[in-house]
Amino acid sequence: MATLKRTTDGAGDSGSMIKAIEWNEDGTFKAEKGDRPVIGCSLMVGSMTARSYSSQDYWLTTVVTEILVETEKYVKFKTTNSIYELWY
């Protein structure tokens, strides 16, 4: 299970689904690139299935622009408009 939090306000999500999403130039889905933040991809974290009593099923970041810190169980990274922390 992973936990993703935006550093400015703690917003984010947690769950067993972690996907780096690559986009085509026109903004459509291209491919999944693994389960860690990847420069040039968005990161999706959340539930594999729909949650019954939650307002969201997952959190999708904007495109990752820089990896600030990376260990086996933790990654801090920048996106086009935020900084996030991800714990595994």
C-alpha positions in Angstrom: 0.0 0.0 0.0 1.3 3.5 -0.9 0.5 6.9 0.5 0.8 10.1 -1.7 0.6 13.5 -0.1 1.0 17.0 -1.6 3.4 19.0 0.7 1.4 22.2 0.7 -1.9 20.9 2.1 -1.6 17.1 2.6 -4.1 16.3 -0.2 -3.6 13.0 -2.0 -4.6 9.4 -1.6 -3.5 6.0 -0.5 -4.1 2.5 -1.8 -2.6 -0.5 -3.6 -2.8 1.1 -7.1 0.4 3.0 -8.1 0.9 3.8 -11.8 3.2 6.1 -13.7 1.1 7.2 -16.7 2.7 8.3 -19.9 0.7 10.7 -22.2 0.6 11.2 -25.9 1.2 14.8 -27.2 -2.5 15.3 -27.6 -3.1 14.5 -23.9 -4.5 11.0 -24.4 -3.3 7.9 -22.5 -0.1 6.3 -24.0 1.2 3.7 -21.6 1.9 2.7 -18.0 5.5 3.1 -17.0 5.7 1.2 -13.7 4.9 1.9 -10.1 7.3 4.7 -9.2 7.4 8.4 -10.2 8.9 8.8 -13.7 10.0 12.2 -15.1 7.6 13.1 -18.0 4.7 11.0 -16.6 1.8 11.6 -14.2 1.5 9.4 -11.1 -1.8 7.8 -10.1 -2.3 6.4 -6.5 -5.5 5.0 -5.0 -7.8 2.1 -5.0 -7.9 -0.7 -7.6 -11.7 -0.8 -7.3 -14.4 1.9 -6.7 -14.8 3.0 -3.1 -18.4 2.9 -1.9 -18.3 5.8 0.6 -15.5 8.0 -0.7 -15.5 11.1 -2.9 -12.5 9.9 -4.9 -11.1 6.6 -6.1 -7.6 7.8 -6.8 -5.3 10.8 -7.1 -3.6 11.8 -10.4 -0.7 14.2 -10.3 0.3 16.5 -13.1 3.5 15.5 -15.0 6.6 14.8 -12.9 9.4 17.2 -13.6 12.0 16.3 -11.0 12.8 13.6 -8.5 14.1 15.4 -5.4 14.8 12.4 -3.0 14.4 8.7 -3.7 14.9 5.7 -1.5 13.4 2.2 -1.6 10.4 3.2 0.6 10.1 7.0 -0.1 10.1 9.4 -3.0 9.8 13.2 -3.0 9.2 14.7 -6.4 8.1 17.9 -8.2 5.3 18.1 -10.8 4.4 21.0 -13.0 2.6 22.7 -10.2 3.2 20.9 -6.8 5.6 18.9 -4.7 4.6 15.4 -3.5 5.8 12.8 -1.0 5.2 9.1 -1.7 5.6 6.4 0.9 5.6 2.7 0.0 
